[in-house]
Amino acid sequence: MEQFQHISPENAFSMLSEGNAAIVDIRDEQSFQQGRIKDAFHLTNGSLQQFTDANEFDTPVIVCCYHGISSQQAAQFLIHQGFEAVYSLDGGFEQWRKLYPFISGEDNT
């Protein structure tokens, strides 16, 4: 069985900047609305089908949560759904925001 991988914010930034990955955010709706990584898809139980319909299974997926804990379980779930390369963002959104404050916020939709 495939396993998800961990990814540092720096490596995630590189992959996203090059357009080589999709980013999903599993935090609650209010937190997602207050600030998120640019182009992040808000992944919930209700939006899972929409996400899987819109993305090929060979598209690398980076999962973001608050601190990089919950994203591990969600990343493994996406592996079980058939995605081939899934990453859990180490440190989550809180670490990302410290490193890249200029590209997180409510103006990124």
MMTF fields as JSON, N, C-alpha, C and O atoms, coordinates in Angstrom:
{
  "mmtfVersion": "1.0.0",
  "mmtfProducer": "UNKNOWN",
  "numBonds": 435,
  "numAtoms": 436,
  "numGroups": 109,
  "numChains": 1,
  "numModels": 1,
  "chainsPerModel": [1],
  "groupsPerChain": [109],
  "chainIdList": ["A"],
  "bondAtomList": [4, 2, 8, 6, 12, 10, 16, 14, 20, 18, 24, 22, 28, 26, 32, 30, 36, 34, 40, 38, 44, 42, 48, 46, 52, 50, 56, 54, 60, 58, 64, 62, 68, 66, 72, 70, 76, 74, 80, 78, 84, 82, 88, 86, 92, 90, 96, 94, 100, 98, 104, 102, 108, 106, 112, 110, 116, 114, 120, 118, 124, 122, 128, 126, 132, 130, 136, 134, 140, 138, 144, 142, 148, 146, 152, 150, 156, 154, 160, 158, 164, 162, 168, 166, 172, 170, 176, 174, 180, 178, 184, 182, 188, 186, 192, 190, 196, 194, 200, 198, 204, 202, 208, 206, 212, 210, 216, 214, 220, 218, 224, 222, 228, 226, 232, 230, 236, 234, 240, 238, 244, 242, 248, 246, 252, 250, 256, 254, 260, 258, 264, 262, 268, 266, 272, 270, 276, 274, 280, 278, 284, 282, 288, 286, 292, 290, 296, 294, 300, 298, 304, 302, 308, 306, 312, 310, 316, 314, 320, 318, 324, 322, 328, 326, 332, 330, 336, 334, 340, 338, 344, 342, 348, 346, 352, 350, 356, 354, 360, 358, 364, 362, 368, 366, 372, 370, 376, 374, 380, 378, 384, 382, 388, 386, 392, 390, 396, 394, 400, 398, 404, 402, 408, 406, 412, 410, 416, 414, 420, 418, 424, 422, 428, 426, 432, 430],
  "bondOrderList": [1, 1, 1, 1, 1, 1, 1, 1, 1, 1, 1, 1, 1, 1, 1, 1, 1, 1, 1, 1, 1, 1, 1, 1, 1, 1, 1, 1, 1, 1, 1, 1, 1, 1, 1, 1, 1, 1, 1, 1, 1, 1, 1, 1, 1, 1, 1, 1, 1, 1, 1, 1, 1, 1, 1, 1, 1, 1, 1, 1, 1, 1, 1, 1, 1, 1, 1, 1, 1, 1, 1, 1, 1, 1, 1, 1, 1, 1, 1, 1, 1, 1, 1, 1, 1, 1, 1, 1, 1, 1, 1, 1, 1, 1, 1, 1, 1, 1, 1, 1, 1, 1, 1, 1, 1, 1, 1, 1],
  "groupList": [{"groupName": "MET", "atomNameList": ["N", "CA", "C", "O"], "elementList": ["N", "C", "C", "O"], "formalChargeList": [0, 0, 0, 0], "bondAtomList": [1, 0, 2, 1, 3, 2], "bondOrderList": [1, 1, 2], "singleLetterCode": "M", "chemCompType": "L-PEPTIDE LINKING"}, {"groupName": "GLU", "atomNameList": ["N", "CA", "C", "O"], "elementList": ["N", "C", "C", "O"], "formalChargeList": [0, 0, 0, 0], "bondAtomList": [1, 0, 2, 1, 3, 2], "bondOrderList": [1, 1, 2], "singleLetterCode": "E", "chemCompType": "L-PEPTIDE LINKING"}, {"groupName": "GLN", "atomNameList": ["N", "CA", "C", "O"], "elementList": ["N", "C", "C", "O"], "formalChargeList": [0, 0, 0, 0], "bondAtomList": [1, 0, 2, 1, 3, 2], "bondOrderList": [1, 1, 2], "singleLetterCode": "Q", "chemCompType": "L-PEPTIDE LINKING"}, {"groupName": "PHE", "atomNameList": ["N", "CA", "C", "O"], "elementList": ["N", "C", "C", "O"], "formalChargeList": [0, 0, 0, 0], "bondAtomList": [1, 0, 2, 1, 3, 2], "bondOrderList": [1, 1, 2], "singleLetterCode": "F", "chemCompType": "L-PEPTIDE LINKING"}, {"groupName": "HIS", "atomNameList": ["N", "CA", "C", "O"], "elementList": ["N", "C", "C", "O"], "formalChargeList": [0, 0, 0, 0], "bondAtomList": [1, 0, 2, 1, 3, 2], "bondOrderList": [1, 1, 2], "singleLetterCode": "H", "chemCompType": "L-PEPTIDE LINKING"}, {"groupName": "ILE", "atomNameList": ["N", "CA", "C", "O"], "elementList": ["N", "C", "C", "O"], "formalChargeList": [0, 0, 0, 0], "bondAtomList": [1, 0, 2, 1, 3, 2], "bondOrderList": [1, 1, 2], "singleLetterCode": "I", "chemCompType": "L-PEPTIDE LINKING"}, {"groupName": "SER", "atomNameList": ["N", "CA", "C", "O"], "elementList": ["N", "C", "C", "O"], "formalChargeList": [0, 0, 0, 0], "bondAtomList": [1, 0, 2, 1, 3, 2], "bondOrderList": [1, 1, 2], "singleLetterCode": "S", "chemCompType": "L-PEPTIDE LINKING"}, {"groupName": "PRO", "atomNameList": ["N", "CA", "C", "O"], "elementList": ["N", "C", "C", "O"], "formalChargeList": [0, 0, 0, 0], "bondAtomList": [1, 0, 2, 1, 3, 2], "bondOrderList": [1, 1, 2], "singleLetterCode": "P", "chemCompType": "L-PEPTIDE LINKING"}, {"groupName": "ASN", "atomNameList": ["N", "CA", "C", "O"], "elementList": ["N", "C", "C", "O"], "formalChargeList": [0, 0, 0, 0], "bondAtomList": [1, 0, 2, 1, 3, 2], "bondOrderList": [1, 1, 2], "singleLetterCode": "N", "chemCompType": "L-PEPTIDE LINKING"}, {"groupName": "ALA", "atomNameList": ["N", "CA", "C", "O"], "elementList": ["N", "C", "C", "O"], "formalChargeList": [0, 0, 0, 0], "bondAtomList": [1, 0, 2, 1, 3, 2], "bondOrderList": [1, 1, 2], "singleLetterCode": "A", "chemCompType": "L-PEPTIDE LINKING"}, {"groupName": "LEU", "atomNameList": ["N", "CA", "C", "O"], "elementList": ["N", "C", "C", "O"], "formalChargeList": [0, 0, 0, 0], "bondAtomList": [1, 0, 2, 1, 3, 2], "bondOrderList": [1, 1, 2], "singleLetterCode": "L", "chemCompType": "L-PEPTIDE LINKING"}, {"groupName": "GLY", "atomNameList": ["N", "CA", "C", "O"], "elementList": ["N", "C", "C", "O"], "formalChargeList": [0, 0, 0, 0], "bondAtomList": [1, 0, 2, 1, 3, 2], "bondOrderList": [1, 1, 2], "singleLetterCode": "G", "chemCompType": "PEPTIDE LINKING"}, {"groupName": "VAL", "atomNameList": ["N", "CA", "C", "O"], "elementList": ["N", "C", "C", "O"], "formalChargeList": [0, 0, 0, 0], "bondAtomList": [1, 0, 2, 1, 3, 2], "bondOrderList": [1, 1, 2], "singleLetterCode": "V", "chemCompType": "L-PEPTIDE LINKING"}, {"groupName": "ASP", "atomNameList": ["N", "CA", "C", "O"], "elementList": ["N", "C", "C", "O"], "formalChargeList": [0, 0, 0, 0], "bondAtomList": [1, 0, 2, 1, 3, 2], "bondOrderList": [1, 1, 2], "singleLetterCode": "D", "chemCompType": "L-PEPTIDE LINKING"}, {"groupName": "ARG", "atomNameList": ["N", "CA", "C", "O"], "elementList": ["N", "C", "C", "O"], "formalChargeList": [0, 0, 0, 0], "bondAtomList": [1, 0, 2, 1, 3, 2], "bondOrderList": [1, 1, 2], "singleLetterCode": "R", "chemCompType": "L-PEPTIDE LINKING"}, {"groupName": "LYS", "atomNameList": ["N", "CA", "C", "O"], "elementList": ["N", "C", "C", "O"], "formalChargeList": [0, 0, 0, 0], "bondAtomList": [1, 0, 2, 1, 3, 2], "bondOrderList": [1, 1, 2], "singleLetterCode": "K", "chemCompType": "L-PEPTIDE LINKING"}, {"groupName": "THR", "atomNameList": ["N", "CA", "C", "O"], "elementList": ["N", "C", "C", "O"], "formalChargeList": [0, 0, 0, 0], "bondAtomList": [1, 0, 2, 1, 3, 2], "bondOrderList": [1, 1, 2], "singleLetterCode": "T", "chemCompType": "L-PEPTIDE LINKING"}, {"groupName": "CYS", "atomNameList": ["N", "CA", "C", "O"], "elementList": ["N", "C", "C", "O"], "formalChargeList": [0, 0, 0, 0], "bondAtomList": [1, 0, 2, 1, 3, 2], "bondOrderList": [1, 1, 2], "singleLetterCode": "C", "chemCompType": "L-PEPTIDE LINKING"}, {"groupName": "TYR", "atomNameList": ["N", "CA", "C", "O"], "elementList": ["N", "C", "C", "O"], "formalChargeList": [0, 0, 0, 0], "bondAtomList": [1, 0, 2, 1, 3, 2], "bondOrderList": [1, 1, 2], "singleLetterCode": "Y", "chemCompType": "L-PEPTIDE LINKING"}, {"groupName": "TRP", "atomNameList": ["N", "CA", "C", "O"], "elementList": ["N", "C", "C", "O"], "formalChargeList": [0, 0, 0, 0], "bondAtomList": [1, 0, 2, 1, 3, 2], "bondOrderList": [1, 1, 2], "singleLetterCode": "W", "chemCompType": "L-PEPTIDE LINKING"}],
  "groupTypeList": [0, 1, 2, 3, 2, 4, 5, 6, 7, 1, 8, 9, 3, 6, 0, 10, 6, 1, 11, 8, 9, 9, 5, 12, 13, 5, 14, 13, 1, 2, 6, 3, 2, 2, 11, 14, 5, 15, 13, 9, 3, 4, 10, 16, 8, 11, 6, 10, 2, 2, 3, 16, 13, 9, 8, 1, 3, 13, 16, 7, 12, 5, 12, 17, 17, 18, 4, 11, 5, 6, 6, 2, 2, 9, 9, 2, 3, 10, 5, 4, 2, 11, 3, 1, 9, 12, 18, 6, 10, 13, 11, 11, 3, 1, 2, 19, 14, 15, 10, 18, 7, 3, 5, 6, 11, 1, 13, 8, 16],
  "groupIdList": [1, 2, 3, 4, 5, 6, 7, 8, 9, 10, 11, 12, 13, 14, 15, 16, 17, 18, 19, 20, 21, 22, 23, 24, 25, 26, 27, 28, 29, 30, 31, 32, 33, 34, 35, 36, 37, 38, 39, 40, 41, 42, 43, 44, 45, 46, 47, 48, 49, 50, 51, 52, 53, 54, 55, 56, 57, 58, 59, 60, 61, 62, 63, 64, 65, 66, 67, 68, 69, 70, 71, 72, 73, 74, 75, 76, 77, 78, 79, 80, 81, 82, 83, 84, 85, 86, 87, 88, 89, 90, 91, 92, 93, 94, 95, 96, 97, 98, 99, 100, 101, 102, 103, 104, 105, 106, 107, 108, 109],
  "secStructList": [7, 7, 7, 7, 3, 3, 3, 7, 2, 2, 2, 2, 2, 2, 2, 2, 2, 6, 6, 7, 7, 3, 3, 3, 3, 7, 1, 7, 2, 2, 2, 2, 2, 2, 7, 7, 5, 6, 6, 7, 3, 3, 7, 7, 6, 6, 6, 2, 2, 2, 2, 2, 2, 2, 1, 7, 6, 6, 1, 7, 3, 3, 3, 3, 7, 1, 1, 1, 1, 2, 2, 2, 2, 2, 2, 2, 2, 2, 2, 2, 2, 6, 7, 1, 7, 3, 3, 3, 3, 6, 6, 2, 2, 2, 2, 2, 2, 2, 2, 7, 4, 4, 4, 5, 1, 6, 6, 7, 7],
  "xCoordList": [0.845, 0.0, 0.883, 1.847, 0.524, 1.253, 1.07, 0.085, 2.021, 1.974, 2.106, 2.734, 1.502, 1.718, 3.139, 3.796, 3.608, 4.94, 4.821, 3.827, 5.834, 5.909, 6.592, 7.437, 6.205, 6.857, 7.061, 6.179, 8.231, 8.518, 7.79, 7.475, 7.514, 6.899, 7.724, 7.167, 9.037, 9.907, 9.737, 9.625, 9.72, 9.541, 8.13, 7.933, 7.156, 5.774, 5.666, 5.014, 6.307, 6.29, 6.851, 6.295, 7.955, 8.569, 7.631, 7.452, 7.028, 6.114, 4.922, 4.518, 4.361, 3.187, 3.547, 2.781, 4.704, 5.138, 5.324, 5.077, 5.761, 5.99, 4.727, 4.738, 3.629, 2.382, 2.381, 1.645, 3.214, 3.376, 2.563, 2.785, 1.63, 0.855, -0.434, -0.555, -1.388, -2.616, -2.478, -1.851, -3.062, -3.028, -4.453, -5.336, -4.668, -5.974, -5.823, -4.817, -6.823, -6.829, -8.009, -9.147, -7.741, -8.801, -9.245, -10.001, -8.785, -9.208, -10.686, -11.295, -11.255, -12.669, -12.922, -12.002, -14.185, -14.581, -14.139, -13.62, -14.34, -13.993, -12.493, -12.084, -11.679, -10.226, -9.799, -8.941, -10.403, -10.086, -10.418, -9.648, -11.566, -11.962, -11.044, -10.809, -10.53, -9.676, -8.29, -7.644, -7.831, -6.508, -6.174, -6.456, -5.563, -5.216, -4.057, -3.713, -3.477, -2.422, -3.051, -4.142, -2.363, -2.865, -3.301, -2.589, -4.467, -5.044, -5.457, -5.73, -5.508, -5.906, -7.376, -8.224, -7.652, -9.009, -9.454, -8.739, -10.634, -11.132, -11.743, -12.854, -11.004, -11.419, -12.211, -11.708, -13.451, -14.334, -14.987, -14.823, -15.721, -16.456, -17.389, -17.583, -17.965, -18.899, -18.257, -18.922, -16.966, -16.306, -15.338, -14.693, -15.237, -14.284, -14.547, -13.616, -15.804, -16.12, -15.754, -15.236, -16.026, -15.672, -14.168, -13.717, -13.391, -11.937, -11.449, -10.613, -11.965, -11.497, -11.922, -11.205, -13.082, -13.519, -12.63, -12.436, -12.097, -11.342, -9.846, -9.136, -9.358, -7.921, -7.628, -8.32, -6.589, -6.142, -5.468, -4.893, -5.542, -4.952, -3.426, -2.802, -2.82, -1.361, -0.915, 0.28, -1.868, -1.52, -1.035, -1.762, 0.171, 0.607, -0.322, -0.706, -0.672, -1.574, -0.87, -0.32, -0.891, -0.335, -1.51, -2.38, -1.536, -2.624, -2.149, -1.106, -2.934, -2.618, -3.698, -4.89, -3.271, -4.192, -3.633, -2.931, -3.926, -3.432, -1.938, -1.167, -1.536, -0.159, 0.548, 1.651, -0.06, 0.59, 0.302, 0.993, -0.714, -1.071, -2.256, -2.142, -3.38, -4.59, -4.36, -4.973, -3.485, -3.238, -2.636, -2.772, -1.981, -1.385, -2.466, -2.357, -3.506, -4.604, -5.35, -5.718, -5.57, -6.254, -5.422, -5.968, -4.11, -3.227, -3.3, -3.352, -3.304, -3.396, -4.754, -4.844, -5.799, -7.129, -7.116, -7.689, -6.461, -6.395, -5.614, -5.933, -4.595, -3.878, -4.872, -4.882, -5.708, -6.703, -7.729, -8.311, -7.954, -8.902, -8.308, -9.029, -6.985, -6.353, -5.316, -4.67, -5.142, -4.098, -2.734, -2.517, -1.826, -0.555, 0.527, 1.374, 0.517, 1.554, 0.86, 0.381, 0.815, 0.138, 1.112, 1.834, 1.117, 2.054, 1.311, 0.302, 1.81, 1.311, 2.271, 3.476, 1.725, 2.554, 3.043, 2.252, 4.343, 4.924, 4.706, 5.009, 4.182, 3.949, 2.624, 2.205, 1.963, 0.648, 0.621, 1.647, -0.585, -0.772, -0.031, 0.473, 0.039, 0.704, 2.18, 2.699, 2.853, 4.26, 4.378, 5.268, 3.479, 3.485, 3.358, 4.09, 2.415, 2.145, 3.362, 3.585, 4.136, 5.365, 6.405, 7.113, 6.49, 7.501, 7.062, 7.877, 5.771, 5.253, 4.02, 2.944, 4.16, 2.98, 2.402, 1.235, 3.21, 2.778, 1.864, 1.282, 1.713, 0.821, -0.257, -0.84, -0.521, -1.647, -2.547, -2.07, -3.818, -4.755, -6.034, -6.148, -6.994, -8.335, -8.415, -9.392, -7.409, -7.45, -7.07, -7.175, -6.638, -6.291, -7.491, -7.833, -8.119, -9.286, -9.009, -9.869],
  "yCoordList": [-1.191, 0.0, 1.243, 1.353, 2.153, 3.422, 4.226, 4.065, 5.072, 5.952, 7.402, 7.693, 8.289, 9.71, 10.057, 9.287, 11.206, 11.679, 13.022, 13.734, 13.349, 14.67, 15.622, 15.217, 16.901, 17.899, 19.169, 19.596, 19.755, 21.005, 22.145, 22.041, 23.235, 24.396, 24.892, 25.316, 24.835, 25.314, 24.475, 25.016, 23.146, 22.278, 22.399, 22.351, 22.556, 22.747, 24.036, 24.073, 25.089, 26.374, 26.219, 26.753, 25.485, 25.264, 24.512, 24.898, 23.43, 22.64, 23.474, 23.416, 24.248, 25.053, 26.188, 26.503, 26.795, 27.888, 27.426, 28.177, 26.181, 25.625, 25.018, 24.529, 25.052, 24.484, 22.972, 22.366, 22.359, 20.908, 20.165, 18.973, 20.841, 20.173, 20.941, 22.125, 20.227, 20.852, 20.977, 20.133, 22.026, 22.207, 22.159, 22.855, 21.332, 21.27, 21.665, 21.353, 22.349, 22.845, 22.19, 22.304, 21.502, 20.774, 21.477, 20.909, 22.709, 23.438, 23.817, 23.666, 24.303, 24.667, 25.859, 26.595, 26.034, 27.064, 28.461, 29.22, 28.806, 30.151, 30.405, 31.468, 29.454, 29.613, 29.719, 30.529, 28.895, 28.928, 30.294, 30.829, 30.863, 32.171, 33.284, 34.264, 33.133, 34.179, 34.212, 35.259, 33.1, 33.071, 31.683, 30.691, 31.623, 30.334, 30.504, 31.615, 29.386, 29.375, 29.656, 29.174, 30.423, 30.784, 29.534, 28.531, 29.615, 28.548, 27.302, 26.262, 27.389, 26.224, 25.883, 26.767, 24.591, 24.076, 23.675, 22.954, 24.136, 23.782, 22.388, 22.204, 21.415, 20.018, 19.643, 19.7, 19.261, 18.799, 17.502, 17.101, 16.861, 15.664, 16.01, 15.204, 17.211, 17.632, 18.017, 18.003, 18.362, 18.808, 17.766, 18.011, 16.624, 15.597, 15.15, 15.037, 14.899, 14.433, 15.485, 15.161, 16.74, 17.841, 17.865, 18.054, 17.673, 17.685, 16.502, 16.67, 15.315, 14.146, 14.22, 13.742, 14.815, 14.978, 15.958, 15.818, 16.945, 18.023, 17.738, 18.472, 16.689, 16.42, 14.985, 14.05, 14.834, 13.494, 12.823, 13.499, 11.507, 10.784, 10.858, 10.597, 11.213, 11.358, 12.784, 13.08, 13.665, 15.022, 14.96, 14.467, 15.445, 15.498, 16.415, 17.489, 15.979, 16.735, 17.02, 16.116, 18.293, 18.705, 19.02, 19.818, 18.398, 18.592, 19.498, 19.263, 20.54, 21.525, 21.508, 21.471, 21.534, 21.704, 22.829, 23.704, 22.824, 23.888, 23.754, 24.691, 22.562, 22.383, 21.176, 20.829, 20.541, 19.405, 18.066, 17.088, 17.999, 16.737, 16.082, 14.959, 16.777, 16.233, 15.952, 15.046, 16.721, 16.543, 15.172, 14.669, 14.569, 13.253, 12.204, 11.391, 12.228, 11.284, 11.566, 10.638, 12.841, 13.201, 12.807, 12.357, 12.973, 12.595, 11.089, 10.646, 10.322, 8.867, 8.491, 7.569, 9.203, 8.97, 9.202, 8.416, 10.283, 10.571, 9.499, 9.192, 8.93, 7.793, 6.648, 6.028, 6.377, 5.3, 5.598, 4.677, 6.886, 7.259, 7.064, 7.102, 6.854, 6.585, 7.596, 7.407, 8.684, 9.645, 9.008, 8.322, 9.242, 8.525, 9.191, 8.503, 10.519, 11.249, 12.288, 13.31, 12.01, 12.904, 13.267, 12.417, 14.55, 15.082, 15.77, 16.438, 15.606, 16.337, 17.495, 17.295, 18.704, 19.896, 19.983, 20.204, 19.811, 19.887, 21.273, 22.284, 21.313, 22.577, 23.224, 24.188, 22.706, 23.19, 24.66, 25.268, 25.206, 26.593, 27.559, 28.584, 27.244, 28.154, 28.326, 29.441, 27.252, 27.35, 28.065, 28.894, 27.742, 28.386, 29.896, 30.659, 30.322, 31.755, 32.482, 33.652, 31.812, 32.426, 32.628, 33.635, 31.664, 31.719, 32.558, 33.241, 32.505, 33.151, 34.002, 33.741, 35.012, 35.799, 36.592, 36.985, 36.825, 37.659, 36.926, 37.569, 35.627, 34.934, 34.147, 33.215, 34.517, 33.941, 35.072, 36.149, 34.844, 35.864, 35.79, 35.061, 36.557, 36.454, 36.966, 36.688, 37.708, 38.202, 37.11, 37.331, 35.959, 34.851, 33.937, 33.193, 33.994, 33.13, 32.146, 31.33],
  "zCoordList": [0.0, 0.0, 0.0, 0.757, -0.858, -0.939, 0.35, 1.07, 0.614, 1.775, 1.31, 0.292, 2.075, 1.808, 2.215, 2.915, 1.779, 2.137, 2.849, 2.702, 3.609, 4.24, 3.259, 2.461, 3.339, 2.492, 3.313, 4.059, 3.159, 3.86, 3.171, 1.986, 3.888, 3.235, 2.044, 1.032, 2.17, 1.094, -0.175, -1.275, -0.012, -1.172, -1.739, -2.954, -0.855, -1.309, -2.114, -3.158, -1.625, -2.324, -3.735, -4.695, -3.852, -5.163, -6.09, -7.245, -5.584, -6.418, -6.868, -8.03, -5.945, -6.276, -7.234, -8.145, -7.027, -7.894, -9.33, -10.273, -9.486, -10.814, -11.411, -12.541, -10.639, -11.13, -11.178, -11.957, -10.337, -10.371, -9.316, -9.102, -8.652, -7.606, -7.351, -7.665, -6.774, -6.28, -4.77, -4.13, -4.2, -2.748, -2.22, -2.721, -1.206, -0.557, 0.902, 1.54, 1.42, 2.797, 3.497, 3.041, 4.607, 5.307, 6.58, 7.369, 6.791, 7.994, 7.89, 6.831, 8.98, 8.977, 8.06, 7.705, 7.687, 6.719, 7.141, 6.322, 8.404, 8.872, 8.754, 8.287, 9.166, 9.057, 7.601, 7.252, 6.76, 5.326, 4.735, 3.938, 5.124, 4.605, 5.108, 4.402, 6.317, 6.901, 6.277, 6.266, 5.765, 5.147, 4.669, 5.34, 3.491, 2.913, 1.936, 1.533, 1.577, 0.583, -0.778, -1.082, -1.572, -2.903, -3.68, -3.718, -4.287, -5.117, -4.333, -4.934, -3.007, -2.217, -2.46, -2.583, -2.523, -2.643, -1.246, -0.551, -0.825, 0.51, 0.446, -0.052, 0.954, 0.879, 2.124, 3.246, 1.899, 2.976, 2.498, 1.346, 3.388, 2.96, 1.803, 0.893, 1.841, 0.815, -0.512, -1.548, -0.492, -1.732, -2.299, -3.318, -1.652, -2.087, -3.526, -4.324, -3.854, -5.211, -6.252, -7.321, -5.931, -6.845, -7.084, -8.213, -6.018, -6.151, -6.984, -7.872, -6.702, -7.447, -8.911, -9.789, -9.179, -10.567, -11.331, -12.539, -10.625, -11.276, -11.397, -12.085, -10.744, -10.725, -11.133, -10.728, -11.942, -12.328, -11.126, -10.273, -11.067, -9.942, -9.928, -8.9, -11.071, -11.074, -10.74, -10.754, -10.441, -9.993, -8.551, -7.689, -8.263, -6.863, -6.055, -6.518, -4.854, -3.991, -2.673, -2.044, -2.257, -0.97, -0.049, -0.398, 1.12, 2.078, 3.202, 3.813, 3.465, 4.49, 5.566, 5.261, 6.833, 7.945, 8.819, 8.311, 10.101, 10.979, 11.261, 11.051, 11.746, 12.211, 11.594, 12.017, 10.613, 9.964, 10.601, 10.318, 11.465, 12.122, 11.41, 10.92, 11.354, 10.711, 9.232, 8.666, 8.612, 7.18, 6.882, 5.767, 7.851, 7.61, 7.364, 6.445, 8.19, 8.021, 6.713, 5.994, 6.41, 5.167, 3.954, 2.947, 4.042, 2.936, 2.689, 1.542, 3.747, 3.587, 2.984, 2.174, 3.382, 2.815, 1.303, 0.548, 0.861, -0.575, -1.33, -2.478, -0.695, -1.287, -1.52, -2.584, -0.507, -0.625, -1.714, -2.286, -2.006, -3.062, -4.447, -5.444, -4.515, -5.797, -6.237, -7.267, -5.465, -5.831, -5.6, -4.601, -6.529, -6.525, -5.694, -5.124, -5.613, -4.872, -4.0, -4.491, -2.699, -1.766, -0.657, -0.135, -0.31, 0.671, 1.8, 1.574, 3.008, 4.169, 4.419, 4.573, 4.455, 4.64, 6.08, 6.996, 6.278, 7.622, 8.22, 7.587, 9.438, 10.123, 9.756, 10.398, 8.735, 8.344, 7.951, 7.646, 7.97, 7.548, 8.468, 8.011, 9.75, 10.689, 10.332, 10.389, 9.969, 9.562, 8.22, 8.028, 7.294, 5.976, 6.133, 5.504, 6.984, 7.163, 7.733, 7.421, 8.551, 9.09, 7.992, 7.974, 7.078, 6.024, 4.829, 4.209, 4.509, 3.305, 3.611, 3.072, 4.464, 4.839, 3.677, 3.706, 2.664, 1.554, 0.583, -0.291, 0.695, -0.214, 0.526, -0.028, 1.769, 2.464, 2.89, 3.248, 2.858, 3.273, 2.495, 1.509, 2.953, 2.388, 0.955, 0.26, 0.498, -0.874, -1.882, -3.088, -1.416, -2.316, -2.464, -1.545, -3.606, -3.818, -4.925, -5.255]
}
